[in-house]
Amino acid sequence: DIGDFGAVWITGPAGSGKTTAINSYLTDRNRPCLWYSLDEGDSDIASFFYYLRAAVKPHLPAGTDPPPVLTPDYFPNFSVYAKRFFERIFAALSSPFVLVFDDYQDVPADSALHEVLCSAISQTSEGNRIYVLSREEPPPELARPRANCKLYILGWEHLRLKPAETRGVAQKITRKTLPDEVLADLQAKTDGWVAGLLY
């Protein structure tokens, strides 16, 4: 149970099931979602907001203007722009709405995007939530939302398949009831890693 946390950081190695878990969760609950895949280019704040603004626009209600473009006069204190940007889109989007930032591990350690994410988390309102998918733990810049119970961490220990789950996946793949010793061997070799079990 993640309660009222405004954001959830999901961390685990490649193939650990992060994307599948979130996709299934959102599909089962029929939650409207904007999925934004990050890369190194998003470390340029102007580029990040340009493309995110374009991605958000189709989700806004008819007649609602998107947030203003990030112009150079905002650069000295872009955190103000970031807060207003996310405040505006979360107020306009139909609740509940989910914003997913995928591949966060591709964002450089010295990127100002970490501060932007902190601002985004501070603006989540009731029913709206941010999910961040990464192969790494949250950067130090997110210490404040963690301390303020705004950011929930789902780690590898949560994603790892339990023995009963390994049994279910294995039986679904093979369409057979596998012996307990075979399942125990699979669990030991894969350590609950979904990709390892599949391949």
Salt bridges, closest charged atoms under 4 A:
GLU157 OE2 - HIS158 ND1 3.49
ASP180 OD1 - ARG167 NH2 2.93
ASP185 OD2 - LYS189 NZ 3.13
ASP191 OD2 - ARG160 NE 3.53
